[in-house]
Amino acid sequence: MDKATPEQRRGAYWRQTRRLTAALLAVWFAGSFGTVFFARELAGFTLFGWPLSFYLAAQGASLAYLAIIGVYAWRMRALDLQAREGERP
């Protein structure tokens, strides 16, 4: 077993937290910016009779944000539990 100091465990926890946050912010930015930037190209495709750009702006973005929140909560719960277990003697 690896006996890391509390400072090392805390540093690893915050590195993982920052990495997760950065990745999810990148997904958020790509979804938000990509939908607007590529709206003309996406309008050529249809989904349920609506242009894809309209669907992504009206429905898809909300679902993507909900998924981002869900992934963040799920992964942070796992990281928090892992950090708590590391504190026990």
WOSULBEL-V255844 format. One record per residue. N is the residue number from 1. SS is DSSP state (h for helix, s for strand, l for the rest). PSI is psi in radians with two decimals (NA if undefined). Layout:
BEGIN
((N SS PSI) (N SS PSI))
END
This chain:
BEGIN
((1 l 2.51) (2 l 2.15) (3 l 1.56) (4 l 2.61) (5 l 2.81) (6 h -0.62) (7 h -0.68) (8 h -0.73) (9 h -0.74) (10 h -0.73) (11 h -0.72) (12 h -0.71) (13 h -0.82) (14 h -0.54) (15 h -0.78) (16 h -0.68) (17 h -0.79) (18 h -0.69) (19 h -0.77) (20 h -0.80) (21 h -0.76) (22 h -0.74) (23 h -0.77) (24 h -0.59) (25 h -0.62) (26 h -0.72) (27 h -0.77) (28 h -0.82) (29 h -0.78) (30 h -0.73) (31 h -0.74) (32 h -0.89) (33 h -0.72) (34 h -0.70) (35 h -0.75) (36 h -0.76) (37 h -0.68) (38 l 0.43) (39 h -0.73) (40 h -0.75) (41 h -0.68) (42 h -0.38) (43 l -0.33) (44 l -0.33) (45 l 2.59) (46 s 2.63) (47 s 2.01) (48 l 0.61) (49 l -0.06) (50 s 2.62) (51 s 2.45) (52 h -0.64) (53 h -0.70) (54 h -0.77) (55 h -0.78) (56 h -0.69) (57 h -0.67) (58 h -0.71) (59 h -0.81) (60 h -0.70) (61 h -0.72) (62 h -0.72) (63 h -0.66) (64 h -0.73) (65 h -0.69) (66 h -0.72) (67 h -0.70) (68 h -0.77) (69 h -0.74) (70 h -0.77) (71 h -0.74) (72 h -0.82) (73 h -0.75) (74 h -0.83) (75 h -0.66) (76 h -0.60) (77 h -0.77) (78 h -0.74) (79 h -0.71) (80 h -0.75) (81 h -0.71) (82 h -0.71) (83 h -0.68) (84 h -0.68) (85 h -0.58) (86 h -0.36) (87 h -0.38) (88 l 2.52) (89 l NA))
END
